[in-house]
Amino acid sequence: MKHWIEAARLRTLPLSVSGIIVGSMYALANPTDTILTPTEVFNWRLFAFAILTTLGLQILSNFANDYGDGIKGTDNEDRVGPKRAIQSGAITPEAMKRAIIMTSVLTLLSAILLIYFAFGDTNLSYSLFYLVLGILAIASAIRYTVGSKAYGYRGFGDVFVFIFFGLVSTLGVNFLYSKQLDIELFLPATAIGLLSVGVLNLNNMRDEESDRKVGKNTLVVQIGGKKAKLYHYFLVTFAMALVLVFALLNSFAFDQYLFLLAFIPLTKHLINVYKNEDHKALDPELKKLALSTFALSVLLALCLIFFFSDLIVNNS
């Protein structure tokens, strides 16, 4: 059990649900009808199964990465960071393959229940769209490192992370509640997507040398470490700017700027990356950026709940 928990990489899980938290709380703060009671605006079954589905996708991705990099020899003595399960011999490739299949099935079942709770037996077109989206997400989580044409080995991992853990996670879950697409929500959705890409970029900066040796052509390998640093500055600073613009456009009150507290560890993180001269020493920053992103999403969600509370008071 210990080895399976390590293979699931628990430290990556809070980051994966950041978009779900913001998208859900935005639905609570922006009801599409005149009924403002939490039980009628906010569906806890949707929230619970959205979280379960997203966690399933993240764990599936972690298992698949362990399997793909393990059987290809990418995880070797040159790799920085904790040893993977297959690399260390704690879990066999066959057992990991079975775990990937089981996790895929469970994640798909969770996604189907999520879709049912959102649309019931109506809106068949929406249900089919989300079902296809769920299947694509599962396939993408596996194909990142598995297979001869794994897109993570060709520098497209950043695109997958941005789309699924930023846009789809935030905008997708909000649509399940509201049945409409809110343009303003693109700002925090994009911000969370950029910060999630930042975590992947850090991981790839840390592993640049070992990835280059085995032919894993991540974006960092393609553009080089120096440009990857500039890219990282852009990802984090632009994400912070987007959240601030979102607050200004929504006329946040003074107490709704609580999310600015998350800018402190994000700024410290940027300083640490700037001072870094050995990318192999960036491993601790992975956890810091992931948790800072999660903190930002939680604080922003609280700010949206404050707005919802104001709506209750004003309409009572």
C-alpha positions as CSV (number, residue, x, y, z in Angstrom):
1,M,0.0,0.0,0.0
2,K,2.9,2.3,0.8
3,H,4.3,2.0,-2.7
4,W,1.0,2.6,-4.4
5,I,0.4,5.7,-2.3
6,E,3.9,6.9,-3.3
7,A,3.1,6.1,-7.0
8,A,-0.1,8.1,-6.8
9,R,2.1,11.1,-5.8
10,L,-0.2,12.8,-3.3
11,R,1.6,16.1,-3.5
12,T,0.2,16.6,-7.0
13,L,-3.4,16.1,-6.0
14,P,-4.2,19.6,-4.5
15,L,-3.1,21.3,-7.7
16,S,-5.4,19.2,-9.8
17,V,-8.5,20.2,-8.0
18,S,-7.8,24.0,-8.1
19,G,-9.9,24.6,-11.1
20,I,-12.8,22.6,-9.8
21,I,-12.8,24.7,-6.6
22,V,-12.8,28.1,-8.4
23,G,-15.3,27.0,-11.1
24,S,-17.7,25.6,-8.5
25,M,-17.6,28.6,-6.2
26,Y,-18.0,31.0,-9.1
27,A,-21.3,29.1,-9.9
28,L,-22.3,29.7,-6.3
29,A,-21.6,33.4,-6.5
30,N,-23.2,33.9,-10.0
31,P,-26.6,32.1,-10.0
32,T,-28.4,31.9,-13.3
33,D,-31.8,32.4,-11.8
34,T,-33.4,34.4,-9.0
35,I,-33.2,31.6,-6.4
36,L,-30.3,32.3,-4.2
37,T,-30.4,29.5,-1.6
38,P,-27.2,27.5,-1.6
39,T,-29.1,24.2,-1.9
40,E,-30.7,25.3,-5.2
41,V,-27.6,27.1,-6.7
42,F,-24.9,24.7,-5.6
43,N,-25.2,20.9,-6.1
44,W,-22.9,19.1,-3.7
45,R,-23.1,15.9,-5.7
46,L,-21.7,17.7,-8.7
47,F,-18.9,19.1,-6.6
48,A,-18.0,15.8,-5.0
49,F,-18.0,13.8,-8.3
50,A,-16.1,16.6,-10.1
51,I,-13.4,16.3,-7.4
52,L,-13.4,12.5,-7.6
53,T,-13.1,12.6,-11.4
54,T,-10.3,15.1,-11.4
55,L,-8.4,13.2,-8.7
56,G,-8.9,10.0,-10.7
57,L,-7.4,11.7,-13.8
58,Q,-4.4,13.0,-11.9
59,I,-3.7,9.6,-10.2
60,L,-4.2,7.9,-13.6
61,S,-1.7,10.4,-15.2
62,N,0.8,9.7,-12.4
63,F,0.5,5.9,-12.8
64,A,0.8,6.2,-16.6
65,N,3.9,8.5,-16.3
66,D,5.5,6.0,-13.9
67,Y,4.7,3.1,-16.3
68,G,5.7,5.0,-19.5
69,D,8.9,6.5,-18.3
70,G,9.8,3.2,-16.4
71,I,9.6,0.8,-19.3
72,K,11.3,3.3,-21.7
73,G,14.2,3.7,-19.3
74,T,13.6,7.5,-18.9
75,D,13.6,7.0,-15.1
76,N,17.2,6.0,-14.4
77,E,20.0,6.9,-12.1
78,D,20.3,10.4,-13.7
79,R,16.8,11.4,-12.8
80,V,16.5,13.9,-10.0
81,G,13.7,13.7,-7.3
82,P,12.1,10.7,-5.6
83,K,12.4,7.3,-7.3
84,R,9.4,6.1,-9.2
85,A,7.8,2.8,-8.4
86,I,8.8,0.9,-11.5
87,Q,12.3,2.4,-11.4
88,S,12.9,1.3,-7.9
89,G,11.3,-2.2,-8.5
90,A,8.7,-1.6,-5.8
91,I,5.9,-2.2,-8.4
92,T,6.2,-4.4,-11.5
93,P,5.2,-3.0,-15.0
94,E,2.4,-5.6,-15.2
95,A,0.9,-4.5,-11.9
96,M,1.1,-0.9,-12.9
97,K,-0.6,-1.6,-16.2
98,R,-3.5,-3.3,-14.3
99,A,-3.7,-0.3,-12.0
100,I,-3.9,2.0,-15.0
101,I,-6.8,0.0,-16.5
102,M,-8.6,-0.1,-13.1
103,T,-8.1,3.6,-12.5
104,S,-9.3,4.4,-16.0
105,V,-12.5,2.4,-15.5
106,L,-13.2,4.0,-12.1
107,T,-12.5,7.5,-13.4
108,L,-14.9,6.9,-16.3
109,L,-17.6,5.7,-14.0
110,S,-17.2,8.8,-11.8
111,A,-17.4,11.0,-14.9
112,I,-20.6,9.3,-16.1
113,L,-22.2,9.8,-12.7
114,L,-21.0,13.4,-12.8
115,I,-22.7,13.9,-16.2
116,Y,-25.9,12.3,-15.0
117,F,-26.1,14.5,-11.9
118,A,-25.6,17.5,-14.1
119,F,-28.0,16.8,-17.0
120,G,-30.1,13.8,-15.9
121,D,-32.0,12.4,-18.9
122,T,-32.2,15.8,-20.6
123,N,-29.7,17.7,-22.6
124,L,-28.4,14.6,-24.4
125,S,-26.1,16.7,-26.6
126,Y,-24.4,18.1,-23.5
127,S,-24.1,14.7,-22.0
128,L,-22.5,13.2,-25.1
129,F,-20.1,16.1,-25.3
130,Y,-18.9,15.7,-21.7
131,L,-18.7,11.9,-22.2
132,V,-16.4,12.4,-25.2
133,L,-14.4,15.0,-23.2
134,G,-14.0,12.6,-20.3
135,I,-12.8,9.8,-22.6
136,L,-10.3,12.2,-24.3
137,A,-9.1,13.3,-20.8
138,I,-8.5,9.7,-19.8
139,A,-6.7,8.9,-23.1
140,S,-4.6,12.1,-22.8
141,A,-3.6,11.2,-19.2
142,I,-2.3,7.9,-20.4
143,R,-0.7,9.0,-23.7
144,Y,1.5,11.6,-22.1
145,T,4.3,9.1,-21.7
146,V,2.8,5.8,-22.8
147,G,3.2,4.5,-26.4
148,S,5.6,5.2,-29.2
149,K,4.0,8.5,-30.0
150,A,3.7,9.8,-26.4
151,Y,3.1,13.5,-26.7
152,G,5.0,14.3,-23.6
153,Y,8.1,13.2,-25.4
154,R,7.4,15.7,-28.2
155,G,6.9,18.8,-26.1
156,F,3.1,18.9,-26.0
157,G,2.7,18.2,-22.3
158,D,2.2,21.9,-21.6
159,V,-0.7,22.1,-23.9
160,F,-2.5,19.1,-22.3
161,V,-2.0,20.5,-18.8
162,F,-3.2,24.0,-19.7
163,I,-6.3,22.7,-21.5
164,F,-7.5,20.0,-19.0
165,F,-6.3,21.3,-15.7
166,G,-7.0,24.9,-16.5
167,L,-9.7,25.6,-19.0
168,V,-11.7,22.3,-18.9
169,S,-11.4,22.0,-15.1
170,T,-12.6,25.5,-14.3
171,L,-14.9,26.3,-17.2
172,G,-16.2,22.7,-17.6
173,V,-17.3,22.3,-14.0
174,N,-18.9,25.7,-14.0
175,F,-21.0,24.8,-17.1
176,L,-22.3,21.7,-15.3
177,Y,-23.9,24.1,-12.7
178,S,-24.9,27.0,-14.9
179,K,-25.4,25.4,-18.3
180,Q,-23.8,28.5,-19.8
181,L,-20.3,29.7,-20.6
182,D,-19.1,32.8,-18.7
183,I,-16.5,34.8,-20.5
184,E,-15.1,36.4,-17.3
185,L,-14.3,33.0,-15.9
186,F,-11.7,32.5,-18.7
187,L,-9.4,34.8,-16.6
188,P,-9.0,32.6,-13.5
189,A,-9.3,29.5,-15.6
190,T,-6.3,30.6,-17.7
191,A,-4.4,31.6,-14.6
192,I,-4.8,28.2,-13.0
193,G,-3.9,26.6,-16.3
194,L,-0.7,28.7,-16.6
195,L,0.3,27.9,-13.0
196,S,-0.3,24.2,-13.6
197,V,1.9,24.4,-16.6
198,G,4.5,26.2,-14.4
199,V,4.6,23.1,-12.2
200,L,5.2,20.9,-15.2
201,N,7.8,23.3,-16.5
202,L,9.7,23.2,-13.2
203,N,9.6,19.4,-13.4
204,N,11.0,19.5,-16.9
205,M,13.7,22.1,-16.0
206,R,14.8,19.8,-13.1
207,D,15.0,16.8,-15.4
208,E,16.4,18.6,-18.5
209,E,19.8,16.8,-18.6
210,S,18.4,13.3,-18.0
211,D,15.5,13.9,-20.5
212,R,17.9,15.1,-23.2
213,K,20.0,11.9,-22.8
214,V,17.1,9.6,-23.3
215,G,15.4,11.6,-26.1
216,K,12.5,12.9,-24.1
217,N,12.0,16.2,-26.0
218,T,10.1,18.2,-23.5
219,L,9.6,21.9,-24.3
220,V,12.5,22.7,-21.9
221,V,14.8,20.3,-23.8
222,Q,13.7,22.0,-27.1
223,I,14.2,25.7,-26.0
224,G,16.9,25.2,-23.4
225,G,17.2,26.0,-19.7
226,K,17.7,29.8,-20.0
227,K,14.6,30.3,-22.1
228,A,12.7,27.9,-19.9
229,K,13.4,30.3,-17.0
230,L,11.9,33.2,-18.9
231,Y,9.0,31.1,-19.9
232,H,8.5,30.2,-16.2
233,Y,8.5,33.9,-15.2
234,F,5.8,34.6,-17.8
235,L,3.6,31.7,-16.7
236,V,3.6,32.8,-13.0
237,T,3.5,36.6,-13.4
238,F,0.8,36.6,-16.1
239,A,-1.3,34.2,-14.1
240,M,-1.1,36.6,-11.1
241,A,-2.0,39.5,-13.4
242,L,-5.0,37.7,-14.8
243,V,-6.5,37.0,-11.3
244,L,-6.0,40.6,-10.4
245,V,-7.8,41.8,-13.6
246,F,-10.6,39.3,-12.8
247,A,-11.0,40.9,-9.4
248,L,-11.0,44.4,-10.8
249,L,-13.6,43.6,-13.5
250,N,-15.9,42.1,-10.9
251,S,-15.5,45.1,-8.6
252,F,-14.2,43.1,-5.6
253,A,-14.7,44.7,-2.3
254,F,-11.7,45.3,0.0
255,D,-12.2,42.0,1.9
256,Q,-12.4,40.1,-1.4
257,Y,-8.7,40.7,-2.1
258,L,-7.8,38.1,0.4
259,F,-6.4,36.0,-2.5
260,L,-3.4,38.5,-2.7
261,L,-2.0,36.5,0.3
262,A,-1.2,33.7,-2.2
263,F,0.9,36.2,-4.2
264,I,3.5,36.2,-1.4
265,P,4.7,32.6,-1.8
266,L,4.4,32.9,-5.6
267,T,6.7,35.9,-5.5
268,K,9.1,34.1,-3.2
269,H,9.0,31.2,-5.6
270,L,9.9,33.4,-8.6
271,I,12.9,34.9,-6.6
272,N,14.1,31.4,-5.8
273,V,13.9,30.3,-9.5
274,Y,15.7,33.5,-10.5
275,K,18.5,32.9,-8.1
276,N,18.8,29.2,-9.0
277,E,21.9,28.2,-11.0
278,D,21.5,24.4,-10.8
279,H,18.1,23.2,-12.2
280,K,18.5,19.9,-10.3
281,A,18.0,21.9,-7.1
282,L,14.5,23.0,-8.2
283,D,12.7,19.9,-6.9
284,P,11.5,21.6,-3.6
285,E,10.0,24.4,-5.7
286,L,7.6,22.0,-7.3
287,K,5.7,21.4,-4.1
288,K,5.8,25.1,-3.2
289,L,4.3,26.2,-6.6
290,A,1.7,23.5,-6.5
291,L,0.6,24.4,-3.0
292,S,0.7,28.1,-3.7
293,T,-1.6,27.5,-6.7
294,F,-4.0,25.5,-4.5
295,A,-3.9,28.2,-1.9
296,L,-4.7,30.8,-4.5
297,S,-7.7,28.8,-5.7
298,V,-9.0,28.3,-2.2
299,L,-8.6,32.0,-1.2
300,L,-10.2,33.1,-4.5
301,A,-13.1,30.7,-3.8
302,L,-13.5,32.2,-0.4
303,C,-13.6,35.7,-1.9
304,L,-16.4,34.5,-4.3
305,I,-18.3,33.0,-1.3
306,F,-18.1,36.5,0.4
307,F,-19.7,37.9,-2.8
308,F,-22.4,35.2,-2.6
309,S,-23.1,36.1,1.1
310,D,-23.6,39.7,0.1
311,L,-26.2,38.6,-2.5
312,I,-28.0,36.7,0.2
313,V,-28.1,39.8,2.5
314,N,-29.1,42.2,-0.2
315,N,-32.0,40.0,-1.4
316,S,-33.3,39.0,2.1
